[in-house]
Amino acid sequence: MNIKQILHYPRLDNVLIVEKLIYDTSGEFKKKQLWTKLPKKMMYQTFSVIIDYLLYSGKIAVDSEGKIGWIWNPKLVEKYMKRHDLSWKKFK
């Protein structure tokens, strides 16, 4: 995650709104299109901070066309965490 000067951090309700929109429309829209589809007004800078957070946390991904899709699947993560034949690899 690129740390930069953030003047205003998003509130939790705004993060949840963006998460729900991306989850519901997974893979259909690019970043700017998603921003215009939000159910309430939000500054683009705030929206960008939320998108950066969701990318960093591994909840969303961006394809080669720039479309944003929801990839977080907690049930699948739990399934793989229980497997003893798998191990974590630390990245530098």
C-alpha positions in Angstrom: 0.0 0.0 0.0 1.4 3.3 -1.0 1.5 5.5 2.1 0.7 9.1 1.2 -0.6 12.2 2.9 -4.3 11.4 3.6 -6.2 14.4 4.8 -9.4 12.6 5.6 -9.7 8.9 6.5 -13.0 7.2 5.4 -15.6 6.3 8.0 -16.6 2.7 8.5 -20.0 3.2 6.9 -18.4 4.5 3.7 -16.1 1.5 3.5 -19.0 -0.9 4.0 -21.0 0.9 1.2 -18.1 0.5 -1.2 -17.6 -3.1 -0.2 -21.2 -3.9 -0.8 -21.3 -2.1 -4.2 -18.2 -4.0 -5.4 -19.6 -7.3 -4.0 -22.9 -6.8 -5.8 -21.4 -5.7 -9.1 -18.2 -7.8 -9.1 -16.3 -7.5 -12.3 -18.7 -5.2 -14.1 -17.2 -1.7 -13.6 -14.0 0.2 -13.5 -13.0 2.5 -10.6 -14.5 5.7 -12.0 -17.7 3.9 -13.0 -18.1 2.4 -9.5 -17.7 5.8 -8.0 -20.6 7.2 -10.0 -22.7 4.2 -9.0 -22.4 4.9 -5.2 -25.8 5.3 -3.5 -24.5 8.4 -1.7 -22.1 11.2 -2.6 -18.5 10.6 -1.6 -15.3 12.5 -2.4 -13.2 10.7 -5.1 -10.1 10.9 -2.8 -12.0 9.1 0.0 -13.2 6.5 -2.5 -9.6 6.0 -3.7 -8.4 5.5 -0.2 -11.1 2.8 0.3 -10.1 1.1 -3.0 -6.4 1.1 -2.0 -7.3 -0.4 1.4 -9.5 -3.1 -0.2 -6.7 -4.0 -2.7 -4.1 -4.1 0.1 -6.3 -6.3 2.3 -6.9 -8.8 -0.5 -10.7 -8.3 -0.7 -10.7 -7.0 -4.3 -8.6 -7.4 -7.5 -8.3 -5.4 -10.7 -8.3 -7.3 -14.0 -6.3 -6.4 -17.1 -9.2 -4.2 -18.3 -9.3 -2.3 -15.1 -12.5 -3.8 -13.8 -12.8 -4.4 -10.1 -14.0 -7.7 -8.7 -14.6 -9.1 -5.3 -12.3 -12.0 -4.4 -12.5 -12.4 -0.6 -14.0 -15.7 0.4 -13.6 -16.3 4.2 -15.0 -19.9 4.0 -12.4 -20.9 1.5 -9.7 -19.2 3.6 -10.8 -21.1 6.7 -10.8 -24.4 4.7 -7.2 -23.8 3.6 -6.0 -22.6 7.0 -7.1 -26.0 8.5 -4.9 -28.0 6.0 -1.7 -29.1 7.6 0.0 -29.8 4.2 0.0 -26.1 3.4 2.2 -23.5 4.9 2.6 -19.8 4.8 5.3 -18.2 2.7 6.5 -14.8 3.8 7.1 -12.3 1.0 9.8 -9.7 1.3 
